[in-house]
Amino acid sequence: MGLITSAGLTIMQQNRERCGAQAENPACQLNIIETYEDYEYIQEGDIMIGGILAVNSEMIEYRKAGEGYKRKMCVVVLPQYYRQLVDFRLLIKIINHKRSLFPNLTLGYHIYDSCGDAQKAVRSVLQILSGTREPVPNYSCVGKRNIAGFIGDVYSATTVPIAQILSLFGYSQISSGATDPLLSDRVTYPYFFRTVQSDHHYYLAFSQLLKHFGWTWIGIIRLDDYEGGKEHQLLMKYLSSHGICVEFSVKISSFIDQTSSGWNEYNKDMQSKQVIQKSSARVILLCGMVSGTSVESLQKFTEEFIERTLILSYTIYVNYHMMDYAIDIFNGSLGLIQYLEYSLQGPILKPYLESIRPSNYPEDKLLEDIWMRYHLCLSKDNSKNNVYKQVYKDELRNCTGKELITNVRHFDNPLHSPHVAFAAYILTHAIHIMQMSIDQEGPKKSKNMYNYKHQLHHYFKNIPFKTNTTLNFEENGEFLTHYRIYYYTMKSYSEIHMEILGWFLSRGLSDQQLYIGPYDVRWKTNNSQIPKSQCSDNCLPGFRKAPDHGTHSCCYHCVPCSEGEMSNLTDSENCIRCPDMEWPNEKRNQCIAKTEQFLSYTNDVISDAFISVSILFSLITVIVLGIFVLYRDSPIVRANNRSLSFLLLVSIKLSFLSVFLFLGRPVDITCMLRIITFGITFSIAVSSLLAKTIMVCVAFKATKPGSSWRKWLGVKLSNSVVLFCSSIQIIICMTWLAISPPFQELDIHTSPGTIIIQCNEGSAIGFYSVIGYMGLLAAVSFVLAFLARSLPDSFNEAKYITFSMLLFCSVWITMIPAYLSTKGKNTVCVEIFAILTSSAGLLASIFLPKCYMILFRPEMNTKSNLLGNKFL
């Protein structure tokens, strides 16, 4: 920590000189209100760099005995910030030694410690500009001093007023740590730059980190200060945009005394404690600037943090030394730190750091404070020693002078990133580039003639850095760096381990900015697994989130995706409808190709049955045809026009074989052939039966003496009937094909998850015309055969035709409603069944009796027996 110190000339001395002998007069002392204790570092040079650097983190007021005025003193000196000052002075020393940038000029600096106080920071910048102990606005008593620009500060609260003043004067300023988004306004702060990024980048990285680990249900502890309120407001904006919900947000303050106000604050903290205890969130965000008093307040919540992961904001890591006082709280915490790819490593660094001790720098009061606080060394100022004992309760001793600053805690640690030296590096190189540019435009100016006001900021581009690289600020004055993500494990004061979990790149695509690498950390859970901080369990792929009414958006229940939809992500807000040709799998987490449904040759048992029946009846038909050809001269074959019988058998066989056109994947050509083939073949078959029936009737009429029907006997009439009736069907089919032929159709809507590959008739009129005409022929044949059934048996085949037509019509009349009520391959099955049944009925009804007589009753297959036989 730091120590209360005194340095510099006080305002009291000046006032005593003004008051003279009346200095003891109380009226005069009323004007002697307060004085600041300044930490000032001056090295004169041809080019001066101003610096406002916060090395102490707090400021207090006190009075010395016998003094009638208040002193404001800086306390809590931070070794890590003093390291930044050391880096800056070392860089200036190196530049002046090498003389590569300024061969004929020297760099100097004028630095004040702002102590983290805005009023002190404003006073310090005016002191640098005026060159006096007491700031005098718009006045400078050091006319030869050529100030080029300013470095600092690390805090936003001190940097904002500094930037306002320097913007009025036109001086360029590079901050080493201010992250307030207000400073990105180039209209208000045209000369302001920073080596860090604004809080917008930080909270973007913050939100993506939470999203990566699935921490969508969190709590926020906000410290009761300006930084806490500002961070909380910005944080809520980014959390909301990334779908992260805040279960609770509590504000805590320091508990100092037992006054009425103190008890109120205590009660508020206890209420906050109960809120945290009852919460289900296992990740808590801490907003605000951590100080000694705020750590004291946080220690009231130690039990609540045992199984909860604490995530620290950037402003807390600025004061990460405070973690030493609350190891139980900050153990297992996460934080993001902006990291620079810049260092001052070199052979000169180590000797330079080892040389830093009070004996070598007796005027360095900050160094004396560090030695008193961390090495417990006595100061030459007894009043300072007394104040130290009162504040820190430690005993001081005489030191050997061999103590090293590198042994001071937090002075040299893995988190050190030389932002101040980096800012000075950029500023000095910009000065060099500006001088080179001006020298090229005209005669060389004298060493103090360069005017850096309102100009230097134009040269903060293309600063040479390393090999073949340059440094550039963004349009809003920010220097883009990357964030390192750390996980802190604190076993004791001396055992603190930092694990780098990954980083966040500000540049790059949004889905490639965050990288979390392999890590081996012990999380604050029973099984050391990543803590789970969610209001509801994750919805697995195949489900979507259905919000619970009246609660946060992060509280929901999971419902399966609707039919035809899928989700392949965890916690999907909505399910995605699959494309028309795809369908969700059983888990509904991906779309797969829909099942194609058609009557396949290989994958359907019913197809095998149809093929077997078709082939069997085709063979039977061939056998019957063979029998009729073999016995073509027998009376029973010749009795009823054997040519019609042969034609009928051929058409029946073709009907059986047409079944194969209905099997397999339909294509346009098979769609056209299947319906037309069975329509024409059946038309030929029914036309043959009609011709047979007509021939029976004509033969009966011709038996009468003197009948004129004799001239119609013969093959001409039967052939004409078959040709005429079949031609009409052929004309219907050709017209159908010409106007709107059948085609392949993919039905994706009838059966979910299935693509029904089927034939579309094209023209419903054409389809029903074919079926209707075939039915008309069958009906006419049936009527004629029914009327001729009682004719003499020697000529009569009508009763078998009657039965066959009755069966044929029954099958096809029944097929129509079945055909209309089925879909897909079932429709095809209905058609095939109708074809097989009707064809088999024709074969059995017409030819089986004759085959029986030919094969098993040959004695009856004679003309004499046939004329008198009652069999037919």
N, C-alpha and C positions, 0 to 999 in steps of 0.2 A: 504494500500500500504506500501512500505518500505521507508527507509530514508537513505540518504548518511551518512556513518559512517567511523570512522578510528579506527583501532586496530592493535596491533602487532608492531614488530620492522621493520623499513623501511630500504631499501637498502642505503638510503642517509647517515645514521649514519655510516654504515660500510665503505662507500666510503670516508667519511670525515676522518675516522681513517687512511685509506690507503693513502689519499692525504696529511694528516697532515696540515701543515701551508699553503700549496698550495691549500687548498680546495676551496679558493675563486677564484683561477685561472680559467678563462673561459676554458682553454684547459683541465683542470682537470674535469670541470663540463660537458664537452662534453661526458664523460664516464658515467655521472650520468643521465641516460636516463629516467627511469621510476621505479616505485615501486608499488607493490600490497598491498592493505589493506586486510589482512587475517582475516577471522572468523575461529578461531581454537578452538577445544575442545579436551582436553587430559585428560585421566584418566589412569594412569599406572596400569599394571596388569601383572600377569605371562603369560597370553595369550592375545595378542593384536589383535584387529580387526580394520582394516583401513576402513575409510568411506569417500566417496566423495558424498556429498549431496547438491543438488541445493536448497537453501532456498531463495536466491535472484534470480530474473529472468533476470536482465539486469546489464550491466557494462558500466560505463562511464569513460572518461578521464577528468582530471582537473588539474589545477596548483594552488598552494597556493601562496599568495603574498610573494615575496622575495625568492621563491624557483626556482632553475634552472632545475627542472626535472618535469616530469609528474607523476601524481598519477592515478592509475586505481582503481576505487571504485565501489563496488556493490551497486546497488539501487533496489528499488521495492521489499522489503522483503515480502514474501508471508506467511501469518499465517498458511495456510493449509500445507505448506511444513515444517514450523517450528514444526507443530504438529507431523510430521513424525519423526523429530529429537527427540522430546520429547518422543515419543513411543519407539524409539530405546534405549535411555538412561534409560528409566524406565524398559525395559526388562532386560538390563544388571544389573541394580540394583536388580531386583527380583531374577535373577539367582545367583548373588553373595550372596544374603541374604539367599536363601534356601539351597544352596550348595549341591543340589541333583545331579547335573551333574558333578561338579568339587569340591569334598570335600576338597581337599588340595591345590587348585589353585584358583586364582582370575582372572576375566575377566577385561580387560581394552580396551580402544578405543582411536583412534586418528582420528579426523574428521575435514575435511575442507569443507567450502562452495565453490562450484564451480562457483556459480553465473550464471550458464547456459553458461559459456564461455569455449570453448574447450582448449584454451591456459592456462587459469587459472586451469582447471581440470588436465592437464598434469603436471603443476607446483606443484599442491597439492599432487598428487600421488608420485612424486619424493621427495617431502618434507617428506612424511611419511616414504618412504623407506630409505632415507638418515638420517633422524632424525635431519636435520638442517633447519634453517630458509630459507637459500638459497639452492635450490636443487642441489645435486651433484650426477650425475648418477654413478651407480656402486660403491657407497661408502655409508657406514653407520657408524655413530659415536655413535650409541646406540647398541653395540654388544650384550648386554644381552636381548634386546627386541626381543621377539619371536612373529612375525606377522604370524597369521594363515591364514587370507584371508581378502577380501575387500567387502564392501557393497556400491552399487551405480553405476551409477547415474540414475536420472529419465529421462534425455534427451538422445536421441540417439546421438546427435551431440557431447556431452561430453563423453558418454560412449564408443564410438568406439575407440578413441585414448587411453583411459584408458585400455580397453581390450587388445589393441595391446601391450602396455607396460607390463601389468601383464602377458600376455601369454609368453613373453620373459623370465620373471623371474620365471614363473611357479606358480604364486599365483592364487588361486581360487577367483572368483568374482561373486557376485549375484547382478544383477541390479534390481531396484524396479520399473522401468517404461520404459526402452529403448525398443522400438518395431521394430527397423530397422531389416528387414529380413537378412541383411548381417551378423548379429551376430549369425545366426543359422549355419554358416559354422563351423563344428567341426574341420576341419583341421587347419583353421586359428585361431580359438578361442576355443581351446580344454578345457580351464578352465573357460569358461564364462557360466553363468546360469542367469535366470531371473524369477521373480515371475509373469510375465505377458506373454502374447503371442505376436507373431510377427504380423506385419500388415497383413500378409496373412490371418490369422484367422479373423482379424477385418473386412477386406473388403469382406471376404466370408459372414460373418454375415450381413454386410452392404448391400450386393447385395440381400441376401435372404429377408431382411426386405423390401427393395424396391419392390421386386417381390411379396411379400405377400400383400402389399397394392395396387398392380397394377400400381406402378409408373414407367412406362417404358420410359417416355419422360421427361428428366430432364435437368437442367442446372448446370454448375459448375463454381464457383468463386474460382479462385486459387490465393492465396497470393504470392506475388513476393519474395519468399525466398526459401532456400534449402528444407525445409520440404514440402512446397507447391508443388515444382516440383517433388519431390520423391513420395509424396502421389498421385499426379495427374497421374503419369505414372503407378503406381500399380493399382490405382482405375480404370483406363480405361481398363486395362486387365480383371478385374473381372466383370465390367459392361458389357463388350462385351460378355464374356462367359455366362452370365445370360440373354442375350437378352434385355438389357437395353440400350437405345440410348441417346446420349447427343446432345441436340439441340444446345447448345452454350457452349463455355468454354472461359471465359475471365480472364485476369490477372490484378489485381489491385495493386497499390503501394501507399505509403504515399505521401500526398501533403503537403510539408513543407513550401516552400517559393515561391516567385513570380519570381524567376529567369527563364531564358530561358528554362533550363532543367525542372524546376518546372511546367512551362506552358505546356510543352510537356506531362508530366505525367498527368496533369489536363485534357488535351484534350483526352488522352487515356481513362481516367476514364469516361469522358462524353460520349465517343463512346461506352464504355461498358454499360453505363447507358441506352443508346438508344437500344442496343441489348437486354437487359433484358426487357425493356418496350415492345418491339415488340414480344417477345417470348410468346409462348402458354404454356410453361412448368410452372407448379405450385409448383414444388419442386426443390429446389436449394441446391446443396452440397457445403460446404465450406471447402477448403483444405488449410493447412498451419498452422503455429504457430501464434496464435493471440497475438498481443502486443498492447501497447497503440497507436502507430502510425497506425497500421493496423485497429484498431477499428475506428480511426478517418477517415480513408479512407472508411470503410464500412458505416459510417453514411451518406455518400453521396447517398447511395442507400436505404435510409429508406423508401421512398415512394414505391419503387419496392418490398419491403418485406412485405408490409401491408397485401396483400392477397396471399402471397406465404409462403410456409413452408420451413424453413431453417433446414438442417440436418448438424450437426456438427461432425467433425472428432475427433478421440481420442486425438490428439495433442491440440485441442482447449479446450477440457474438462480438460486437464492438467492445463490450465490457466483460469479456469472458473470464476475466480474473475473479469475478464475483462467484463463479462456480465453486471456488475453493471453500466458500462459506456454507454451501448447501449441497454437499456431495450426494446425499440421499435423494435429493430432488432432481438434480441434473444427471444422475447416473442413468444410462440408457436413453439419453435424449438424442434427438436428431437436429441437424442444423445445416444451412446452406451458406457458404462463404464464397465471395467473389475472389477469384484467383488470377493473378497476373503472371504471364510468362516472362517475367523480368526479375533479375537478381543482381546483386553487387558482388557476386562471388569473384575472388581473385586473390593473388598472393598478398595484396596489401590489406585485405580485410581483417584477417586474424590479428596481425600485429597492432592494427589500429584499434580494434576493440579491446585488446589487452592493455593498451596504453590509457584507456579511459578510466581515470581514478581522480579523486579530489586533489591529490597532491600535484597532479599534472595540469588540472584545470581548476585552480582555486576560486575563480570567479563564477564557476558554474554552480548556481544555487540548487538547480534541479538535481544535479549529480550528488550534491551534498545531502539532499533530502532522501535520495535513493539509498545512500550509504547508511544514513541514520535508520531508515525503516527496515532495510533488508539485511544489513550487516551490524545493526545496533551500535553504530559508531557515534561517539560524542562529537558535537559541533563546537566551534569556538565561541558561538553565541549562547551564553548561558540562558537567556530568556527563551530561546528556541528549545533548548534542552528541557526546560521546565514545562513549557507548553506541550512538548512531545510526551513527557511522562504523564501529564494530566489526560491527554487524549488517548494514548495507546497503552498506558499502564505497563510499559516495558522499561527495564533498566538498561541504560546505555553504558558503553565501556570505551576505553581508548583502543583504537585499532592500530594495526601494524602498517597499514597503507598498502599492503600487498594483496588485498582482496580484489577479486575480479568481477567486473560487471557481467561477464558471461555466466557467472554462477547465480545471478539474481533471477529469481523465478519470474517467468513470463517474458524476460528480456529476449531470449532466443528460444523460439519454440516452433514446431512444425507449421503452425498457422500463420507465421509471419510472412507478409507479402509487402514489399517496399513500395506502397502506393505514393508516398510523399516523394521519394527519390525518383520514382517513375514520372511523376508530374513535373519535377524539376528537370528531368532528362528531356521531356517534350518541350518545356518552356525554353530551355537553353538552345536546343536545336532550332526551334522556331526563330529565336533571336538571330542565330547564325544565318539561317536561310534568308531572313529579312535583310540583314546587312549585305549579304552577297547580292541580293536582287537590287538593292538601292545602289550599290557600288557599280553594278553593270550599267545602270541607267545614266550615270553622270559622274563627275569628278569625285574622288574619294573625300568623304567628309571627315571632320575631326572626330576623335573618339567619343565625344560627348554631344554630338550633333544629331544623333539618331532620335527621332521622336516615335516612341513605341505606342503612345496613346492613340486609340481608335484605329490602329493599323496592325498591331502584332497578331491579332486573332485571325487575320486572313492567311497567315502562314502556318496554321496548325493542320496542315495537310501534307501528306507524303513525307512524313518525318522518317529518315532512314533508320532502320532497325534490323539488327542481325544481318544475315546474308540474303540479299535479293528480296527483302521484305520492307514494307513501309508501314508507318502508323497513321491512322486516320480516325477522326472523330465523326460520329454520326451528325446528321443535320441538326439534331436537337442538342448537340454538344456533349453527348455521352460517348465514352469509349467502351465498346462492347468487349466484355470478357466472358469467361465461363464460370459457372458455379460448381464448386465441389460440394458433394453431399457427405457429411461426416456423421458417424455414429459414435457417441461418447460412452465409454465404460470407465467408471470411477470406483475403484475398490478402496482407495484411501487417498489421503492428501498427496502422497508421493507416487501413487500408481494410477495414472490416467492414461488410457489408451484411446486412440482415435483410429477408427476404421473408415476408409474411404469406400462408400457404397457405390458411387458413380458420379456423374456430372450432368450438368444441363448446359447445352450450347445455345447461346442466344441467336446465333446465325444458323440458318438451315431450315429445312422443312419442319412443319409443326409436329409431324409424327416421328421425326428423327432427332429432336432436340434433347430428349431425356434418354440417358443411358444408365441403367443399373446393372453393374457387372456382378460376377460371382462374389459372394461374400460369405463370411463365417462369423456371425455375431450371435451373441446370446441376448435374444429379445426378452423383455420383461413379461414373459408368460410362463406357465407351468412347464410346458414342453419346449420352450425356447424357439417356438415357431413364430412366424410373422403374426403380430397381434391382429385380431379381427375387430374392426370398428364399423359396424353397420347396423342400421335400424332393422333391416330385414335380410334374410338369407338371399344369396345370389339366385337369380332365376337362371336355371341351366338352359343351354340351347334347346330349342323346341318349345320354350315357354316365353311368355312376355309379361312385363310388369303391369299390374292393374292397381293403380293408386288407391290407397285407403282414404276415403272421403274425410276431410277435416283434419288431416295430419300433414306432415312434411312430405315432399315429393320423394324422399328417400325411404319412406315407409310404404310398403306395398305388399301385395300377395301375388303369387305366380299363377298364371292360368295357361293352359295349353293353347298352342296356336290353333286357329280355326282350320277347318278342312280346306286343303289346297294351299295353306300357308306354312311357312317355316321360319325359324330364326336360328342362325348359326353363331350367334354371339351370346356371351353371358350378359344378363341384365338388359336384354333388348327391350326398347320402349315399344316397338311395334313389330309384328310379324310381317314377313315379306311374302307376297303371293308368288308362287312359282310360275315360270313361263308356261304357255299353253301346252307345250310338248313335254313338260316335266311335272313331277308330283313329289310331295314330301315323302321321305322314307318313314319307317315306322316310328322313329324317335322324333321326327319332324325337325331335324337339325340340318338337313341339306335336301336339295332338290335332285331327284334322280329321274332318269328317263322313264316315262310312263310305260306300263306293260302293254304291249301290242296284242290285241285280241283278234284272232281269226281262226278259222277251222284249219289247223295245221295238219300236214301229212304225218308228222312224226310225234307231236307232243300231246295228241288227244286220243283217248281210248275210243271215243265215239267215231273218230275218223277211221280208225282201224276197223271198227265194226261196219261202217258204211262201205269201206273199200272191199272188205271180205264179202259182204252181201252183194255188192255190185258185180264183183268178179264171178261169184257163184252163179248168180242169175244170168249173167252174160254167157257163161259156159253152158248153163241149162238151155238158154236160147239157141246157142250154136248147136247143141246136141239135137234139140227139136228140129232146127233147120236141117241138120244133116239127115235126120229120120225122114223128114218130108221130101228132101231131095232124093234119098235112097228109094223111098216108096212113092215117088212122084206119079207113077202110072197106076197106082192102086186106086180103087173106086172112091175111097173116103177122102183121099187127097184131091182127086179130080172133081169131087162132088160140088164143091163151092169155090171154084176159080182158084186153082193152085197158085197162079201168079200173084193174086192178092194176098194169099197166105204167105208166100215168100216175102212180099213187100212188107207185110205186117210184122213178120219175124225180124226182118232187118231193122225196121224202125224201132221195134221193142228193144233189140240189142243196142242200138244207138242211144236209146233213152237210158238204159242201164249204164252205158259208158259215159254218158254226159255228166254223170255224178262227179267224175274227176275234174270237171271244169269248176265245180263248186268248192273243191278242196284247195288248200294252199293259200298263200297271200294273194289277195285280189289285185289285179292290175287292170288297166283300161281295156286291154284286148280280151282278157278272160271275162270281164264284166259284160262286154258286148256279146261274147260267144255263148255264155252259159244260158242266159234267158232265151236268146234266139234259137239256140240249138234244141233245147228241150221243147220250145214252142213249136218249131217246125216239125221235129220228129213226132211229137204227139199229134200234131195236126195230120201228118201223113198216116199215122196209125189209126186215128179216129176216122179219117177219110176212107181208109181201107175198110174199116168195119161198116161205115155208112154204105160204101159200095157193095159190100157183101149183103147187107140188109136189103138194099134196093134190088140186087140180083135175085134174092130169095122171092121178093114180091113179084118181080117180072117173070120169074120162072113159074110161079104159081099161076099167074094170069095167062101165061103162054100155053099152059096145059089144056086150056079150054079149046074145043074145036073151033076153027076159023078165027081165032084171036089174032088181033093185030099186034100183040106184044111180042110175037115170035121174032119180028125183025130187030128187036132190042137185045135179043139174046146174043151173047158173045163178049169178047174182051173190050170191045170199043167203049161200051157204056161204062163199064167199071173203071177203065183207065181214064175216061173222060171225067168221071166223078172225082177220082183221086186227084187228077191233075188240076181240075177246076178249084176244088176245095183247098188244096195245098197252095195253089197260086195266090189265093186271097190272103192266106196267112203270110206268105213270103212278101207280098206287097206291103202288108201292114208292118212287117219287120224292117223292110228296107226304108219305108217312110220314117219309121221311128229312128233308125240309125242316121238318116239324113238330117232330120230336124233337131233331135236332142238325144244323142246316144247315151247309154249307160257309161258311168265312169267310176274310178276309184274315189272313195270318200273316207276322210279321217274324222271320225266322230270323237271329239275330245270332251264333250259335255254330258253325255248320257250316263256314263259309268265313271265315277270319280277314280282317278288314278289309272285309268285305262284308256288307251287309244283303240277304238273299235275300227278296224280296217274293213270296210264293207263296200258294197257296190251300190251306188245311187242310180236309180232307174233313169235319171235324167228327165224323162217325160212320164209322169204318172198315167197320162192318157194312153201313151204307147204301151206301157206295161199292162194296164187293165184291158186294152183292146186285144192284146195277144191272148191273155187269159180268157177274156170274154168270148172271143171268137172260138177258141178251143172248147169252151164250155157249150157254145151254141152248137157246134158239130156234135158234141157228145149228147146233148139234149135231143137233137134231131134223130141221131142214131138210136137213142134209147126209145123214143116214141115209135119210130118205125118198127124197131125190133119187138117192142111190146105188142104192137098191133099184129105183127106177123108170127107171134109165138104159137098160135093155134093152127098154123098151116100144116099140111101133111108132113109126116116125119121124114119121108124119103128126101125131101128137099129142104127141110127146116134146120137151120143153124141159128135161127133168130132168138131162141130162148137162151142160148149161151151168150149171144151178143147183148141181150137184155140185161142179163146178170152182170156182165163185164162193164156195161155202161152205167148200171146202177152203182156198182162199186167205184167206178171211175169218178162219177159225179159226186158221190158221197165224200170221197177223199179230197177232191179239189174244193168242194164247197166248205168242208171243214177246215181246209188249209188257209183259206182267206182270212178269217178272224185270228187264227193262230199266227199267221204271217204278220198281221198288223200289230199284234200285241207283244211281239218279241223283238229283241234287239241283238245286234252283233251276230255272233256265230250261231246263236239259237235260231235266228231267222233262217240262216242257211240250212240248219238241221231240219227245220220244218219243210223247206223246199225239197231237200234231198229225200226226206221220208215220203213226201207226197209223190215224187217221181218214182221211187222204188216200189211203193205200195201200188200205185196205179199201174205201173208197167207189169209188176208181178201179177196183179189181178187180171190184166189182159192175157198174159201168157197162160196163167192157170185156167182161166175160164174158157178160152177159145181152143187151146191146143192140148191140154192134158187129157181130155176125154178121147180125142182122136189118137194120141200116142198110146193110150191104154188099149184101144181097139187094135191099133197096128201091131203092137208088141205082144199083147197078152190075149187078144181074141182075134187071131188072124182068120179064123173060120167065118167071122162075120164081115171081114173086109172083102166081100164079093158083091157084085152088082145085084145078084138075085136076092141075097140076104139083106143088102142095104136098102133095096126098094121096099122090102116087107118088114124091115127091122123097126122096132120101136125105140131103139137105143137113143137115136138122135132126136 
